[in-house]
Amino acid sequence: MDLTGRLLNWSLEPRPWFRMKTTARFQPVNVGPSSEVLAEFLRHQDGIAQALRSAEGLDLQAAKIVSPFDARASYNVLAAFRILETHERRHLRQAEVAVATAS
């Protein structure tokens, strides 16, 4: 994983004592019922799993992508997959907190 990817991945690591806000562009507009949110989340996970399977055997450190969050940042595809995994763990942590506070 390249340096930019490692730093971004580290910054996204879920920590209960650290909260990070996103920009308006990435704020959810209409969340909907929890059953629909979960179904949508699982569909996204299936898409990520399919992308990982189709990338098997490729040099994931050779190709670079531009961050969808900040066009000034780019990192290799391996870092992108790791960042996705870390980011999804953040969402799961947020969901756990939301469920715990709603109970």
PyMOL CGO cylinders between C-alpha atoms (Angstrom):
from pymol import cmd
from pymol.cgo import CYLINDER

trace = [
    CYLINDER, 0.00, 0.00, 0.00, 1.38, 3.43, -0.85, 0.3, 1, 1, 1, 1, 1, 1,
    CYLINDER, 1.38, 3.43, -0.85, 1.96, 6.21, 1.70, 0.3, 1, 1, 1, 1, 1, 1,
    CYLINDER, 1.96, 6.21, 1.70, -1.14, 8.23, 0.84, 0.3, 1, 1, 1, 1, 1, 1,
    CYLINDER, -1.14, 8.23, 0.84, -3.30, 5.13, 1.09, 0.3, 1, 1, 1, 1, 1, 1,
    CYLINDER, -3.30, 5.13, 1.09, -1.76, 4.09, 4.41, 0.3, 1, 1, 1, 1, 1, 1,
    CYLINDER, -1.76, 4.09, 4.41, -2.31, 7.55, 5.90, 0.3, 1, 1, 1, 1, 1, 1,
    CYLINDER, -2.31, 7.55, 5.90, -5.89, 7.78, 4.70, 0.3, 1, 1, 1, 1, 1, 1,
    CYLINDER, -5.89, 7.78, 4.70, -6.65, 4.26, 5.87, 0.3, 1, 1, 1, 1, 1, 1,
    CYLINDER, -6.65, 4.26, 5.87, -5.18, 5.03, 9.30, 0.3, 1, 1, 1, 1, 1, 1,
    CYLINDER, -5.18, 5.03, 9.30, -7.23, 8.23, 9.58, 0.3, 1, 1, 1, 1, 1, 1,
    CYLINDER, -7.23, 8.23, 9.58, -10.46, 6.33, 8.84, 0.3, 1, 1, 1, 1, 1, 1,
    CYLINDER, -10.46, 6.33, 8.84, -9.85, 3.60, 11.41, 0.3, 1, 1, 1, 1, 1, 1,
    CYLINDER, -9.85, 3.60, 11.41, -12.91, 3.53, 13.71, 0.3, 1, 1, 1, 1, 1, 1,
    CYLINDER, -12.91, 3.53, 13.71, -12.08, 4.85, 17.15, 0.3, 1, 1, 1, 1, 1, 1,
    CYLINDER, -12.08, 4.85, 17.15, -14.81, 5.36, 19.76, 0.3, 1, 1, 1, 1, 1, 1,
    CYLINDER, -14.81, 5.36, 19.76, -13.08, 8.48, 21.10, 0.3, 1, 1, 1, 1, 1, 1,
    CYLINDER, -13.08, 8.48, 21.10, -12.62, 10.15, 17.70, 0.3, 1, 1, 1, 1, 1, 1,
    CYLINDER, -12.62, 10.15, 17.70, -15.40, 11.39, 15.46, 0.3, 1, 1, 1, 1, 1, 1,
    CYLINDER, -15.40, 11.39, 15.46, -14.91, 12.64, 11.94, 0.3, 1, 1, 1, 1, 1, 1,
    CYLINDER, -14.91, 12.64, 11.94, -17.51, 14.57, 9.99, 0.3, 1, 1, 1, 1, 1, 1,
    CYLINDER, -17.51, 14.57, 9.99, -17.85, 14.29, 6.25, 0.3, 1, 1, 1, 1, 1, 1,
    CYLINDER, -17.85, 14.29, 6.25, -18.58, 17.00, 3.69, 0.3, 1, 1, 1, 1, 1, 1,
    CYLINDER, -18.58, 17.00, 3.69, -22.12, 17.83, 2.62, 0.3, 1, 1, 1, 1, 1, 1,
    CYLINDER, -22.12, 17.83, 2.62, -21.58, 15.96, -0.66, 0.3, 1, 1, 1, 1, 1, 1,
    CYLINDER, -21.58, 15.96, -0.66, -21.28, 12.67, 1.24, 0.3, 1, 1, 1, 1, 1, 1,
    CYLINDER, -21.28, 12.67, 1.24, -24.06, 13.24, 3.78, 0.3, 1, 1, 1, 1, 1, 1,
    CYLINDER, -24.06, 13.24, 3.78, -26.94, 10.78, 3.35, 0.3, 1, 1, 1, 1, 1, 1,
    CYLINDER, -26.94, 10.78, 3.35, -30.04, 12.56, 2.11, 0.3, 1, 1, 1, 1, 1, 1,
    CYLINDER, -30.04, 12.56, 2.11, -32.74, 10.00, 2.75, 0.3, 1, 1, 1, 1, 1, 1,
    CYLINDER, -32.74, 10.00, 2.75, -31.86, 7.13, 5.01, 0.3, 1, 1, 1, 1, 1, 1,
    CYLINDER, -31.86, 7.13, 5.01, -35.16, 5.22, 5.04, 0.3, 1, 1, 1, 1, 1, 1,
    CYLINDER, -35.16, 5.22, 5.04, -36.24, 2.27, 7.19, 0.3, 1, 1, 1, 1, 1, 1,
    CYLINDER, -36.24, 2.27, 7.19, -33.45, 0.21, 8.78, 0.3, 1, 1, 1, 1, 1, 1,
    CYLINDER, -33.45, 0.21, 8.78, -34.42, -2.90, 6.78, 0.3, 1, 1, 1, 1, 1, 1,
    CYLINDER, -34.42, -2.90, 6.78, -33.90, -0.99, 3.52, 0.3, 1, 1, 1, 1, 1, 1,
    CYLINDER, -33.90, -0.99, 3.52, -30.65, 0.54, 4.77, 0.3, 1, 1, 1, 1, 1, 1,
    CYLINDER, -30.65, 0.54, 4.77, -29.31, -2.88, 5.70, 0.3, 1, 1, 1, 1, 1, 1,
    CYLINDER, -29.31, -2.88, 5.70, -30.35, -4.36, 2.34, 0.3, 1, 1, 1, 1, 1, 1,
    CYLINDER, -30.35, -4.36, 2.34, -28.62, -1.51, 0.49, 0.3, 1, 1, 1, 1, 1, 1,
    CYLINDER, -28.62, -1.51, 0.49, -25.49, -1.91, 2.63, 0.3, 1, 1, 1, 1, 1, 1,
    CYLINDER, -25.49, -1.91, 2.63, -25.39, -5.64, 1.88, 0.3, 1, 1, 1, 1, 1, 1,
    CYLINDER, -25.39, -5.64, 1.88, -25.83, -4.98, -1.86, 0.3, 1, 1, 1, 1, 1, 1,
    CYLINDER, -25.83, -4.98, -1.86, -22.83, -2.65, -1.71, 0.3, 1, 1, 1, 1, 1, 1,
    CYLINDER, -22.83, -2.65, -1.71, -20.85, -5.32, 0.14, 0.3, 1, 1, 1, 1, 1, 1,
    CYLINDER, -20.85, -5.32, 0.14, -21.68, -7.84, -2.58, 0.3, 1, 1, 1, 1, 1, 1,
    CYLINDER, -21.68, -7.84, -2.58, -20.44, -5.36, -5.20, 0.3, 1, 1, 1, 1, 1, 1,
    CYLINDER, -20.44, -5.36, -5.20, -17.18, -4.85, -3.32, 0.3, 1, 1, 1, 1, 1, 1,
    CYLINDER, -17.18, -4.85, -3.32, -16.71, -8.61, -2.94, 0.3, 1, 1, 1, 1, 1, 1,
    CYLINDER, -16.71, -8.61, -2.94, -17.28, -9.05, -6.68, 0.3, 1, 1, 1, 1, 1, 1,
    CYLINDER, -17.28, -9.05, -6.68, -14.72, -6.32, -7.44, 0.3, 1, 1, 1, 1, 1, 1,
    CYLINDER, -14.72, -6.32, -7.44, -12.21, -8.07, -5.18, 0.3, 1, 1, 1, 1, 1, 1,
    CYLINDER, -12.21, -8.07, -5.18, -12.81, -11.39, -6.93, 0.3, 1, 1, 1, 1, 1, 1,
    CYLINDER, -12.81, -11.39, -6.93, -12.40, -9.84, -10.37, 0.3, 1, 1, 1, 1, 1, 1,
    CYLINDER, -12.40, -9.84, -10.37, -9.13, -8.19, -9.27, 0.3, 1, 1, 1, 1, 1, 1,
    CYLINDER, -9.13, -8.19, -9.27, -7.56, -11.50, -8.25, 0.3, 1, 1, 1, 1, 1, 1,
    CYLINDER, -7.56, -11.50, -8.25, -4.16, -11.93, -9.86, 0.3, 1, 1, 1, 1, 1, 1,
    CYLINDER, -4.16, -11.93, -9.86, -3.84, -8.27, -10.88, 0.3, 1, 1, 1, 1, 1, 1,
    CYLINDER, -3.84, -8.27, -10.88, -1.08, -5.98, -9.62, 0.3, 1, 1, 1, 1, 1, 1,
    CYLINDER, -1.08, -5.98, -9.62, -3.20, -3.79, -7.35, 0.3, 1, 1, 1, 1, 1, 1,
    CYLINDER, -3.20, -3.79, -7.35, -0.25, -1.58, -6.47, 0.3, 1, 1, 1, 1, 1, 1,
    CYLINDER, -0.25, -1.58, -6.47, 0.48, -0.61, -10.08, 0.3, 1, 1, 1, 1, 1, 1,
    CYLINDER, 0.48, -0.61, -10.08, -2.70, 1.30, -10.92, 0.3, 1, 1, 1, 1, 1, 1,
    CYLINDER, -2.70, 1.30, -10.92, -3.59, 4.54, -9.15, 0.3, 1, 1, 1, 1, 1, 1,
    CYLINDER, -3.59, 4.54, -9.15, -7.02, 6.03, -8.62, 0.3, 1, 1, 1, 1, 1, 1,
    CYLINDER, -7.02, 6.03, -8.62, -8.12, 9.52, -7.63, 0.3, 1, 1, 1, 1, 1, 1,
    CYLINDER, -8.12, 9.52, -7.63, -9.95, 9.81, -4.33, 0.3, 1, 1, 1, 1, 1, 1,
    CYLINDER, -9.95, 9.81, -4.33, -13.69, 10.41, -4.74, 0.3, 1, 1, 1, 1, 1, 1,
    CYLINDER, -13.69, 10.41, -4.74, -13.49, 12.50, -1.57, 0.3, 1, 1, 1, 1, 1, 1,
    CYLINDER, -13.49, 12.50, -1.57, -10.62, 14.81, -2.58, 0.3, 1, 1, 1, 1, 1, 1,
    CYLINDER, -10.62, 14.81, -2.58, -9.33, 15.03, -6.16, 0.3, 1, 1, 1, 1, 1, 1,
    CYLINDER, -9.33, 15.03, -6.16, -5.93, 16.15, -4.85, 0.3, 1, 1, 1, 1, 1, 1,
    CYLINDER, -5.93, 16.15, -4.85, -5.34, 12.69, -3.37, 0.3, 1, 1, 1, 1, 1, 1,
    CYLINDER, -5.34, 12.69, -3.37, -4.53, 9.54, -5.30, 0.3, 1, 1, 1, 1, 1, 1,
    CYLINDER, -4.53, 9.54, -5.30, -3.52, 6.09, -4.15, 0.3, 1, 1, 1, 1, 1, 1,
    CYLINDER, -3.52, 6.09, -4.15, -3.14, 2.60, -5.57, 0.3, 1, 1, 1, 1, 1, 1,
    CYLINDER, -3.14, 2.60, -5.57, -6.00, 0.14, -5.99, 0.3, 1, 1, 1, 1, 1, 1,
    CYLINDER, -6.00, 0.14, -5.99, -4.75, -2.03, -3.11, 0.3, 1, 1, 1, 1, 1, 1,
    CYLINDER, -4.75, -2.03, -3.11, -5.05, 1.00, -0.82, 0.3, 1, 1, 1, 1, 1, 1,
    CYLINDER, -5.05, 1.00, -0.82, -8.53, 1.70, -2.23, 0.3, 1, 1, 1, 1, 1, 1,
    CYLINDER, -8.53, 1.70, -2.23, -9.73, -1.78, -1.23, 0.3, 1, 1, 1, 1, 1, 1,
    CYLINDER, -9.73, -1.78, -1.23, -8.20, -1.42, 2.24, 0.3, 1, 1, 1, 1, 1, 1,
    CYLINDER, -8.20, -1.42, 2.24, -9.72, 2.05, 2.65, 0.3, 1, 1, 1, 1, 1, 1,
    CYLINDER, -9.72, 2.05, 2.65, -13.13, 0.66, 1.67, 0.3, 1, 1, 1, 1, 1, 1,
    CYLINDER, -13.13, 0.66, 1.67, -12.84, -2.09, 4.27, 0.3, 1, 1, 1, 1, 1, 1,
    CYLINDER, -12.84, -2.09, 4.27, -11.85, 0.37, 7.00, 0.3, 1, 1, 1, 1, 1, 1,
    CYLINDER, -11.85, 0.37, 7.00, -14.57, 2.80, 5.96, 0.3, 1, 1, 1, 1, 1, 1,
    CYLINDER, -14.57, 2.80, 5.96, -17.20, 0.06, 6.11, 0.3, 1, 1, 1, 1, 1, 1,
    CYLINDER, -17.20, 0.06, 6.11, -16.06, -0.83, 9.63, 0.3, 1, 1, 1, 1, 1, 1,
    CYLINDER, -16.06, -0.83, 9.63, -16.69, 2.84, 10.54, 0.3, 1, 1, 1, 1, 1, 1,
    CYLINDER, -16.69, 2.84, 10.54, -20.25, 2.48, 9.25, 0.3, 1, 1, 1, 1, 1, 1,
    CYLINDER, -20.25, 2.48, 9.25, -20.77, -0.70, 11.22, 0.3, 1, 1, 1, 1, 1, 1,
    CYLINDER, -20.77, -0.70, 11.22, -19.49, 1.05, 14.36, 0.3, 1, 1, 1, 1, 1, 1,
    CYLINDER, -19.49, 1.05, 14.36, -21.88, 3.96, 13.70, 0.3, 1, 1, 1, 1, 1, 1,
    CYLINDER, -21.88, 3.96, 13.70, -24.75, 1.49, 13.30, 0.3, 1, 1, 1, 1, 1, 1,
    CYLINDER, -24.75, 1.49, 13.30, -23.86, -0.24, 16.58, 0.3, 1, 1, 1, 1, 1, 1,
    CYLINDER, -23.86, -0.24, 16.58, -23.87, 3.11, 18.39, 0.3, 1, 1, 1, 1, 1, 1,
    CYLINDER, -23.87, 3.11, 18.39, -27.17, 4.13, 16.77, 0.3, 1, 1, 1, 1, 1, 1,
    CYLINDER, -27.17, 4.13, 16.77, -28.85, 0.85, 17.77, 0.3, 1, 1, 1, 1, 1, 1,
    CYLINDER, -28.85, 0.85, 17.77, -27.46, 1.06, 21.32, 0.3, 1, 1, 1, 1, 1, 1,
    CYLINDER, -27.46, 1.06, 21.32, -28.68, 4.63, 21.82, 0.3, 1, 1, 1, 1, 1, 1,
    CYLINDER, -28.68, 4.63, 21.82, -32.11, 3.85, 20.32, 0.3, 1, 1, 1, 1, 1, 1,
    CYLINDER, -32.11, 3.85, 20.32, -32.69, 0.99, 22.75, 0.3, 1, 1, 1, 1, 1, 1,
]
cmd.load_cgo(trace, "trace")
